[in-house]
Amino acid sequence: MPRSNNTILLSDQELSLRLTPIVDMMRNDEIDAAIISDNANIFYLTGRVIDGYLLIDSIDGKMWAFVRRPSDMTGPSTLFIRKPEDIPVIATENGIIIGAKVALERENTSWSACERLAKVFEPREICNIDGIIRRARAVKTPAEIKLIAASGIRQTEVYRKIPALYQPGMSDIDLQIEIERQLRMAGCLGQFRIAGDSMELFMANILTGDNADNPTPYDFAMGGHGAHPSLPVGADGSIIKRGHTVMVDANGNFTGYMTDMTRVFALGKIADEAVRAHECSRRICHTLADEARPGAEAKKLYERAIEIVREENLEEYFMGHRQHAGFIGHGLGIQINESPVIAPRSRDILQVGNVIALEPKFVIPGTGAVGIENTYVVTDDGPMKCLTNAPEEILAL
């Protein structure tokens, strides 16, 4: 993308599509203004990351950027500050009415930063904006879906190359490095933004053999011991052996918007039960893609997946073996783990424009992880559309 000094890189139409639902929900909750400082939310509303704050005014339905850095930003809604205490002063000088009730990102901002902002806007009432932003971001605009689809195409191209990257004697880390190189060469940005508490990952989660059965502290579908205790997830240096699977869940961020895709590879023949579990995963994805129409309940989709797993008598291995994940799908876009969540207690109802990664996976002791993950978009005229179209069968290394 060419370098631009405009603070807001979105077209007026695109900004309106993103900002209007937020303003409408703020008005419904009688919130006069919201202060946004989280990088993912700033990117969502401007098309770039800045050091500073966005002020959304629900009274006028407008947004201003209060920028600290970069110092060369321009635009009619751009104002410069040195510290957050400058915001109300500069707002008043520019005729911006902040109102009596101000919302902060209490879930995505540190306690000290929230406390400081709360003092800045005293004696106004302070509340939380996170739920509103999360609901707005869950429904993607056509432009966002186009960016996600573009990431899916490029991620798929790299996944098709994976069997040719394997060399005899490789470890899971060796293969991961080669996959990551191909991703970067294809334009992958490398950044893996993850929503949620204490969630960390580098560019990929590559699991071979019984390392897939190692529990992790993170709320991911699959674990892995990891290469170091400071990042206890994923590849651990295990040599890829005959009869073992290699599960690849690698970064799909090529546009600032991610796709999420998992595929499985194997060296030699693997256990029949692992093959059966892999086909069960494919069946779940295809079934849920057909049933996930607008108005569908996320928890009902989860229950449908469990029903299929029980039909195949594979409950022991579903979403882990020694440690089980409590979901089978999640929203994504700018971040992994956005709304909606496909889980047993989810209250989410699917809407047109939701983008969802379905990842019904299994861990078979002695063989490794199997199952697929695809990224889908909820449409208004039929089944969900798949945006990640690499071959789904287990491919030989």
C-alpha positions in Angstrom: 0.0 0.0 0.0 1.4 3.4 -0.9 2.5 5.6 2.0 -0.1 8.2 2.9 -0.1 10.9 5.5 -3.9 10.9 5.8 -4.8 9.6 9.3 -7.9 7.9 8.0 -7.1 5.6 5.0 -10.7 4.4 4.7 -13.0 5.9 2.1 -15.9 8.0 3.5 -18.3 5.2 2.5 -16.3 2.5 4.2 -15.8 4.5 7.4 -19.5 5.1 7.5 -20.2 1.4 7.2 -17.9 0.7 10.2 -18.7 3.8 12.4 -22.5 4.0 12.0 -23.3 0.7 13.8 -21.0 1.8 16.7 -22.7 5.2 17.0 -26.2 3.6 16.8 -25.3 1.2 19.7 -23.8 4.1 21.7 -26.9 6.1 21.3 -29.0 3.1 22.3 -26.9 2.9 25.5 -27.0 6.7 26.0 -23.2 6.9 25.6 -22.1 10.3 24.4 -18.5 9.6 23.6 -16.0 6.8 23.3 -12.2 6.9 23.6 -10.4 4.3 21.5 -6.7 3.5 22.0 -6.4 -0.3 21.2 -4.3 -0.8 18.0 -6.7 -3.4 16.5 -9.7 -1.0 17.0 -7.8 2.0 15.7 -6.8 0.0 12.6 -10.5 -1.0 12.2 -11.6 2.6 12.2 -8.8 4.2 10.3 -7.0 1.6 8.2 -3.7 2.2 10.0 -2.2 2.2 13.5 -1.3 5.5 15.3 -0.1 6.3 18.8 -3.0 8.3 20.2 -6.7 8.1 20.6 -9.9 8.1 18.5 -12.8 10.1 20.0 -16.2 8.9 18.7 -19.0 11.5 19.3 -22.4 9.9 19.2 -24.1 13.3 19.5 -22.8 14.3 16.0 -22.0 10.8 14.8 -18.4 11.9 14.0 -14.9 10.7 14.9 -11.7 12.6 15.6 -8.1 11.4 15.8 -6.0 12.8 18.7 -2.5 11.9 17.5 0.8 11.8 19.3 2.8 9.9 16.7 3.5 9.8 13.7 3.9 13.6 13.6 3.2 13.9 9.9 -0.5 12.9 10.0 -3.0 15.0 8.1 -6.7 15.3 7.6 -9.6 17.5 8.7 -10.4 15.2 11.7 -6.8 15.0 12.9 -5.7 16.9 16.1 -2.3 16.6 17.8 -1.7 16.1 21.5 1.2 15.4 23.8 -0.8 13.6 26.5 -4.3 12.4 27.1 -5.0 15.3 29.4 -4.9 17.5 26.3 -8.0 15.8 24.7 -10.8 17.8 26.5 -8.9 21.1 26.1 -8.3 20.6 22.4 -11.8 19.2 21.9 -13.3 22.4 23.4 -11.1 24.6 21.3 -12.4 22.8 18.2 -16.1 22.9 19.1 -16.3 19.1 19.9 -18.9 18.3 22.6 -17.8 15.3 24.6 -21.0 14.9 26.7 -21.7 13.5 30.1 -21.2 9.8 29.6 -17.8 8.5 28.2 -17.0 4.9 27.3 -13.4 3.4 27.5 -11.9 0.1 26.3 -11.8 -1.4 29.8 -11.0 -4.9 28.5 -8.2 -3.9 26.2 -6.6 -1.1 28.1 -4.4 -1.4 31.2 -5.9 -0.5 34.6 -3.5 2.4 35.0 -4.4 3.8 31.5 -8.1 3.5 32.2 -7.7 5.2 35.6 -5.8 8.0 33.9 -8.4 8.5 31.2 -11.2 8.4 33.8 -9.6 11.3 35.6 -9.1 13.1 32.3 -12.9 13.0 31.8 -14.1 13.7 35.3 -16.8 14.4 36.5 -18.4 12.5 33.5 -19.8 9.0 34.0 -17.4 6.3 32.7 -18.5 3.1 31.2 -17.3 0.3 28.8 -17.2 0.3 25.0 -15.6 -3.1 24.4 -18.9 -5.0 23.8 -20.1 -2.5 21.3 -16.9 -2.5 19.3 -16.8 -6.3 19.4 -20.3 -6.6 18.1 -19.6 -4.1 15.3 -16.4 -5.8 14.2 -18.1 -9.2 14.1 -20.1 -8.2 11.0 -17.6 -7.5 8.2 -18.2 -5.0 5.5 -17.8 -6.1 1.8 -14.4 -4.4 1.7 -13.2 -6.4 4.8 -14.4 -9.6 3.4 -12.5 -8.9 0.2 -9.3 -8.4 2.2 -9.9 -11.6 4.1 -10.6 -13.5 0.9 -7.3 -12.1 -0.6 -5.4 -13.4 2.4 -7.1 -16.8 1.9 -5.9 -17.0 -1.7 -2.3 -16.3 -0.8 -2.3 -18.6 2.2 -3.8 -21.4 0.1 -1.0 -21.0 -2.5 1.6 -21.5 0.2 -0.1 -24.5 1.7 -0.1 -26.2 -1.6 3.8 -26.0 -1.5 4.2 -27.7 1.9 4.7 -31.3 0.7 7.7 -30.2 -1.4 9.3 -28.4 1.5 9.8 -31.5 3.5 13.3 -33.1 3.6 14.1 -36.4 5.3 15.3 -36.0 8.9 13.5 -32.7 9.4 12.2 -31.7 12.8 8.9 -29.9 13.2 10.8 -26.7 13.8 12.8 -27.2 10.6 9.6 -27.6 8.6 8.0 -24.6 10.3 10.9 -22.4 9.3 10.6 -23.4 5.7 6.8 -22.8 5.8 7.3 -19.4 7.4 9.8 -18.5 4.8 7.4 -19.3 2.0 4.7 -17.3 3.8 6.9 -14.2 4.1 8.1 -14.5 0.5 4.4 -14.5 -0.5 3.8 -11.3 1.4 2.6 -12.5 4.8 2.9 -9.7 7.3 3.9 -12.2 10.1 1.8 -10.4 12.8 -0.6 -12.7 14.6 -3.1 -10.4 16.5 -5.0 -12.5 19.0 -8.0 -11.3 21.0 -8.3 -12.6 24.6 -6.4 -12.7 27.8 -2.8 -14.0 27.7 -2.9 -15.5 24.2 0.5 -15.7 22.4 1.8 -17.3 19.3 4.5 -16.7 16.7 3.8 -17.3 13.0 2.6 -20.9 13.1 1.6 -23.9 15.2 3.2 -27.0 13.7 2.6 -30.2 15.6 4.0 -33.7 14.8 3.4 -37.0 16.6 2.6 -37.0 20.3 3.7 -33.4 20.8 0.1 -32.6 19.7 -1.0 -34.2 23.0 1.0 -31.9 25.2 -1.2 -29.4 27.1 -0.6 -25.7 26.8 -1.7 -22.8 29.1 -3.3 -21.0 26.1 -6.9 -21.4 25.0 -6.1 -22.9 21.5 -7.7 -25.9 19.9 -4.3 -27.6 19.8 -1.4 -27.3 22.2 2.2 -28.5 21.9 5.1 -28.3 24.3 6.9 -25.4 22.4 10.6 -24.8 22.0 11.0 -22.8 25.2 9.0 -22.3 28.5 8.5 -18.6 27.6 6.3 -19.7 24.7 4.9 -23.1 25.6 2.9 -23.9 22.5 3.6 -25.6 19.2 6.7 -27.2 17.7 9.2 -28.5 20.2 12.0 -29.9 17.9 10.4 -33.4 17.5 11.7 -35.3 14.4 9.0 -36.0 11.9 8.7 -39.8 11.9 7.0 -42.4 9.8 3.4 -43.1 10.9 3.1 -39.6 12.5 1.0 -36.7 11.3 2.1 -33.1 10.9 -0.6 -30.5 11.5 0.1 -27.1 10.0 -1.9 -24.1 11.4 0.1 -21.1 10.0 -0.3 -17.4 9.7 -2.7 -16.1 7.1 -2.2 -12.3 7.6 -1.4 -10.8 4.2 -3.7 -7.8 4.3 -4.1 -6.8 7.9 -7.0 -9.2 7.9 -6.4 -12.9 8.6 -7.6 -16.2 7.4 -7.2 -19.3 9.6 -6.5 -22.6 7.9 -5.2 -26.0 9.2 -4.1 -28.9 7.1 -2.6 -32.3 7.9 0.4 -34.1 6.3 1.9 -37.5 7.0 5.1 -39.4 6.5 4.0 -42.9 5.5 0.9 -44.8 6.4 -0.9 -43.6 9.6 -3.4 -45.4 11.9 -6.9 -46.1 10.4 -8.5 -44.4 13.4 -6.6 -41.2 12.6 -7.8 -41.3 9.0 -11.4 -41.9 10.3 -11.1 -38.9 12.7 -9.8 -36.7 9.9 -12.7 -37.6 7.7 -15.0 -36.9 10.7 -13.5 -33.4 10.9 -14.2 -32.8 7.2 -17.8 -34.0 7.7 -18.3 -31.6 10.6 -16.9 -28.6 8.6 -19.1 -29.4 5.6 -22.2 -30.0 7.7 -21.8 -26.8 9.7 -21.0 -24.8 6.7 -24.3 -25.8 5.2 -26.3 -25.2 8.4 -24.6 -22.0 9.5 -27.2 -19.6 8.0 -28.1 -16.2 9.3 -30.1 -16.6 12.5 -28.4 -19.9 13.4 -27.5 -20.2 17.1 -23.7 -20.8 17.6 -24.4 -23.2 20.5 -26.6 -25.3 18.3 -23.8 -25.6 15.7 -21.5 -26.8 18.5 -24.1 -29.4 19.6 -24.4 -30.6 16.0 -20.7 -31.1 15.8 -20.7 -33.1 19.1 -23.6 -35.2 17.7 -21.4 -36.1 14.7 -18.4 -36.9 16.9 -20.6 -39.2 19.0 -21.9 -41.0 16.0 -18.3 -41.8 15.1 -17.4 -42.7 18.7 -14.5 -40.3 18.8 -15.3 -38.2 21.8 -12.1 -39.2 23.7 -10.0 -37.5 21.0 -12.1 -34.5 20.0 -10.5 -31.1 20.5 -7.6 -32.6 22.3 -6.9 -35.8 24.3 -5.1 -35.0 27.5 -6.6 -31.5 27.5 -9.7 -30.5 25.6 -10.6 -27.1 24.1 -14.1 -25.9 24.8 -15.0 -24.5 21.4 -14.8 -25.6 17.8 -14.9 -22.3 16.0 -14.3 -18.6 16.3 -14.7 -15.3 14.5 -11.7 -13.7 13.0 -10.5 -10.8 10.9 -8.1 -8.2 12.3 -7.6 -10.6 15.2 -8.0 -14.3 15.9 -10.7 -15.2 18.4 -13.2 -12.5 17.5 -17.0 -13.0 17.7 -19.0 -15.1 17.1 -17.7 -18.1 19.1 -18.9 -21.6 18.3 -19.1 -23.0 21.8 -21.6 -24.8 24.1 -22.5 -21.7 26.1 -22.2 -19.1 23.4 -25.1 -16.7 23.0 -24.0 -15.6 19.6 -26.5 -15.6 16.7 -25.0 -15.8 13.2 -25.4 -12.8 11.0 -24.6 -12.1 7.3 -21.0 -10.9 7.2 -19.7 -13.0 10.1 -16.4 -14.6 9.3 -15.8 -17.8 11.1 -13.0 -20.3 11.4 -14.3 -23.8 12.1 -11.6 -26.2 13.5 -12.9 -29.5 14.6 -9.7 -31.3 15.4 -8.7 -34.6 17.0 -5.5 -35.9 18.8 -4.8 -39.6 18.3 -2.2 -40.9 20.7 0.8 -42.5 18.9 -0.1 -40.7 15.6 -0.7 -37.0 16.3 -3.3 -34.4 15.4 -5.7 -34.6 12.5 -8.6 -32.5 11.2 -9.0 -29.4 9.2 -9.7 -25.7 9.8 -11.3 -23.5 7.2 -12.3 -19.8 7.2 -15.9 -19.2 6.1 -18.1 -16.1 5.6 -21.8 -16.2 6.4 -23.9 -15.3 3.3 -27.5 -14.2 2.8 -28.2 -16.8 0.0 -27.1 -20.2 1.1 -24.3 -22.1 2.9 -21.2 -20.3 4.3 -18.6 -19.6 1.6 -15.2 -21.1 2.2 -12.2 -18.7 1.8 -9.4 -21.3 2.4 -9.4 -23.9 -0.4 -6.2 -25.9 -0.1 -6.7 -29.7 -0.4 -8.4 -31.1 2.7 -7.3 -34.7 2.5 -4.2 -35.8 4.4 -1.3 -35.3 2.0 1.9 -37.3 2.0 5.3 -35.6 2.8 
